Amino acid sequence: MSWMKALASAYQTACERYPDEKLMLVSDIDGTIVDMQFLVKSVLQAYDQAHSTSLFTRLALSDIAVHENHVERLLEHLEIPTADRRKVMDWYLDQRWRDSVILESHRAFPGVLPVIRWFQLQPNTTVGLLTGRPESLRAVTLKSLNNIGDVHNVVFDDDVLIMNPGQWDQDVERVKVNGLRRFREMGFHVFAVIDNEPHILETLSEEAANEDTLLIHADTVFESNRSSMPSTAVSGRDYVLTELVAREDALPEQVQLVWHGVNDPANLQEFIASGVLWAEIDVRADPSGELILRHDSLVTTPALPGEEWLIYEEAMVELVRAGVGIKLDIKGGTEVLDRVLQSVRSLKLPDERLWFNGELRRIGEEDFRRIREAHPSAIVQCPIGWLNPLLVAAPEEARRILELLAEWGVSRFSVDWKHANARAMHRQLAGWGYEVNYYGIIDLEGFLEAVVLLPSSVTSDFNFPQWNYYGRGSGQNADGVAAERVQRKASE
Ligand SMILES: [Mg+2]
């Protein structure tokens, strides 16, 4: 069983066995949450900068296979001239635990913060930290962890951080055993402990066995011998929500889920069978003027042989009958919008089931105002990826533009999940009180990572075979899904 599945099952068991207790996942920090190889690389490259050398210019993370306490082995391996090694080591040892280095050079392993966030979202559940770092680093440890946790909505609290009351490397085993006991004295049932050092897990194994605690080994870079690992420990490397969160787990109810690109008959059937509440359809006019559902224009992306799309009027009848919410992505301009507004009026759809989306280059001020006037409580949305540079460079100017759009009637801003700055954009907009939708989510991992951030909504392809959802995407660029669709049709 994968370590994430083992963790999920330990948590499930704890929820059933200890329903009235506060549950806790205990995690080590260095080599478990924080990637120490990144730290080693940063400090060595800072040496070059401070000494006008270029010993580490080409050093890659993958070159650093040693534990952070054994950098001299790395220098040897890299064939750094012997004369330099001593100087480099002195620098490294002097620098690595400085406040400024901790604040700038600590990076989390991919996926670990979304996993922590997931547990922090669960009722009655806390993530405690248990580290061999000395107490003298308490303030900077919390500050740096909260900095890297920020865009993940992860918060680390002072009162559940247990550190070494002694010096570096002093009695770490005792710190860990006592720490676990202290969490218990604080009233927590610890259902799992994650650490990257096999011998620490060994030290904890008796305590863990007595207290129904799963031992989990983060198989990153570690100092102690793997053979000291207790046989009950589960080991793994990739922090993935897809293995932690099962379909039947409750997703946060406040996040509206939208099935992306319900533009063809097969995707419509998959959507209706899914129980997902919102369908997004791309509305445009074909060359004859008929309203159809297709992501791309037939002019720029001609129809593939055998390609199917839905006729707007027919699809609307089915969606109305299914009782779902309809997110209308207006791919045409004012004329398409007007016909859509007319049609939803004649279908007598309540605002609660209506959502309009349009790019600013297609739908302008007057259009948005008309939508808002006709549907005071509908969701009205526009994508705002174009605003990102301004959000970074001149946030107050960006905010003024958002205020202007809100004044036109836009109530939600849509952020592309694939954008490198997506989480930060969301954080900033939500901080100003705006609703955010994530789109561009193609797989289950991205979906779960987005959902745990609690945006107002998540629009996704729902191509999640792990959960028996087979969404097909919008058919954008006639690639991937569309091509597969044609192949499938040809073979039928
Ligand atoms: Mg560690």
Residues whose N, C-alpha, C, O or C-beta is under 5 A from the ligand:
A	BS01	MG	D28 I29 D30 G31 T32 N196
